[in-house]
Amino acid sequence: MSYLIALLTDFGLKDPYVAEVKATLVSYAPNIQIIDISHQIPSFDILSASFVLYTSYHYFPANTLFVGIIDPGVGSEREIILAKTSKYSFLVPNNGLLSFFIWKKNISTIFKLNTNHFVNASTTFHGRDIFAPIAAKIITDSCPSSWWEKFNLSDLISLKILPACCSKDKITATICYIDKFGNVILNLENKKWSPKLEQKGTFRSFPLKVVQTYSQLAPNEVGILPGSHGFVELCLNQDNLAKKLNLTVGESIEIYF
């Protein structure tokens, strides 16, 4: 039987951290498959990680276990939780990583891990010493039920970001993610907000062109389009908008129409 774990971290690729997590996983469960969602989440950037997890999970087969290790509070009293939807499971720290799932009301059940069973774990590397062994036990159905207790949905930490809103001539949104190309992805869902983007606008005094593809933009022309992950994005054609305008994740912006 094949078992699938999807791994998301902010460890990067310079150090051996990712390899040690994977080595621990396969030591406990040699038959598992591991898919890397990303290990290039900016350090400690829980909002970016939450966005990436939420926009990618539904491409995976049912019964995938997602292990998210973006964990600035490692070694503290923050909880390690196992959250379940109708098809998937998520092993994460309780720090806002499931924020998009909370906002969308996708979670059905939650359990909290009793970490007293891991007294020898490093206080700075729970990813290797707790998350990996527990994930292997969960996916192979060998984790004792006594290690878990029910956890209230109301106790899940949710990030505090301003919801998108629209007035007569302005849309206010929050930057949820900036991809490798510098495209700036907003908390504006395509299906709800794209109909409102049928005319030209302005962003930080730059003319804003509503397009469907990057190639429809001239050099240095700022565009807005429905992105491939279901959210509206600001962009340039073959250039990095985030760097040019010094934009950051979590920042609130205003678009005028």
Backbone hydrogen bonds, N-H to C=O, Kabsch-Sander energy under -0.5 kcal/mol:
donor,donor_aa,acceptor,acceptor_aa,energy
3,Y,31,N,-0.8
5,I,33,Q,-2.7
6,A,65,L,-2.5
7,L,5,I,-0.5
7,L,35,I,-2.7
8,L,67,V,-2.5
9,T,38,S,-2.4
10,D,69,I,-1.1
12,G,39,H,-2.6
20,E,16,P,-2.4
21,V,17,Y,-2.1
22,K,18,V,-2.5
23,A,19,A,-2.8
24,T,20,E,-2.0
25,L,21,V,-2.2
26,V,22,K,-2.5
27,S,23,A,-1.6
28,Y,24,T,-1.8
29,A,25,L,-2.2
32,I,29,A,-1.8
33,Q,3,Y,-4.0
35,I,5,I,-2.6
37,I,7,L,-2.5
37,I,35,I,-0.7
38,S,7,L,-1.0
41,I,9,T,-1.2
45,D,42,P,-2.4
46,I,44,F,-1.5
49,A,45,D,-1.9
50,S,46,I,-2.7
51,F,47,L,-2.2
52,V,48,S,-2.5
53,L,49,A,-2.6
54,Y,50,S,-2.4
55,T,51,F,-2.5
56,S,52,V,-0.9
56,S,53,L,-0.5
57,Y,53,L,-1.8
59,Y,56,S,-1.7
60,F,57,Y,-1.8
63,N,87,K,-3.2
64,T,61,P,-1.3
65,L,4,L,-2.2
66,F,64,T,-0.6
66,F,89,S,-3.1
67,V,6,A,-3.1
67,V,65,L,-0.5
68,G,66,F,-0.6
68,G,91,L,-2.1
69,I,8,L,-3.2
69,I,67,V,-0.6
71,D,69,I,-0.5
74,V,71,D,-1.8
76,S,73,G,-2.4
81,I,79,E,-0.5
81,I,92,V,-3.0
82,L,111,F,-2.7
83,A,81,I,-0.5
83,A,90,F,-2.7
84,K,109,T,-2.8
85,T,88,Y,-2.6
89,S,64,T,-1.8
90,F,83,A,-2.7
91,L,66,F,-3.3
92,V,81,I,-2.1
92,V,90,F,-0.7
94,N,79,E,-2.7
95,N,93,P,-1.8
99,S,96,G,-1.9
102,I,98,L,-2.2
103,W,99,S,-2.7
104,K,100,F,-1.7
105,K,102,I,-1.1
106,N,101,F,-2.4
107,I,101,F,-0.5
108,S,84,K,-3.3
109,T,84,K,-1.4
111,F,82,L,-2.1
112,K,149,E,-3.2
113,L,80,I,-2.9
114,N,147,W,-2.9
115,T,113,L,-1.0
117,H,114,N,-1.1
118,F,115,T,-2.1
119,V,116,N,-0.6
121,A,118,F,-1.7
129,D,125,F,-1.9
130,I,126,H,-2.6
131,F,126,H,-2.8
132,A,127,G,-1.7
134,I,130,I,-2.3
135,A,131,F,-2.8
136,A,132,A,-2.2
137,K,133,P,-1.9
138,I,134,I,-2.7
139,I,135,A,-2.6
140,T,136,A,-1.3
141,D,138,I,-1.4
142,S,137,K,-3.3
143,C,137,K,-0.8
147,W,144,P,-1.7
148,W,145,S,-1.7
149,E,112,K,-1.7
151,F,110,I,-2.1
155,D,152,N,-1.6
156,L,153,L,-1.6
161,I,159,L,-0.9
165,C,172,T,-2.1
167,S,170,K,-3.1
171,I,255,I,-2.9
172,T,165,C,-2.7
173,A,253,I,-2.2
175,I,251,E,-2.6
176,C,174,T,-0.6
176,C,185,I,-2.6
177,Y,185,I,-1.5
179,D,183,N,-1.7
182,G,179,D,-2.0
184,V,234,L,-2.7
185,I,177,Y,-3.0
185,I,183,N,-0.7
186,L,232,V,-2.8
187,N,174,T,-1.6
188,L,186,L,-1.2
189,E,187,N,-0.5
190,N,230,G,-2.5
192,K,189,E,-0.8
193,W,189,E,-2.9
194,S,190,N,-2.4
196,K,193,W,-1.5
197,L,194,S,-2.0
201,G,208,L,-2.2
202,T,256,Y,-2.6
203,F,206,F,-2.4
206,F,203,F,-2.1
208,L,201,G,-3.4
209,K,207,P,-0.5
209,K,222,V,-2.6
211,V,209,K,-0.6
211,V,224,I,-2.2
216,Q,213,T,-1.1
217,L,214,Y,-1.9
221,E,218,A,-2.1
222,V,207,P,-0.6
222,V,220,N,-0.6
223,G,235,C,-3.1
224,I,209,K,-2.2
225,L,233,E,-2.3
227,G,225,L,-0.7
227,G,231,F,-1.6
230,G,227,G,-1.4
232,V,188,L,-3.1
233,E,225,L,-2.6
234,L,184,V,-2.8
235,C,223,G,-2.3
236,L,239,D,-0.5
238,Q,236,L,-0.8
241,L,239,D,-0.9
242,A,182,G,-1.4
244,K,240,N,-2.0
245,L,241,L,-2.3
246,N,242,A,-0.5
246,N,243,K,-0.6
247,L,242,A,-2.3
250,G,175,I,-3.1
251,E,248,T,-1.6
253,I,173,A,-3.1
255,I,171,I,-2.8
256,Y,202,T,-2.5
257,F,169,D,-2.4
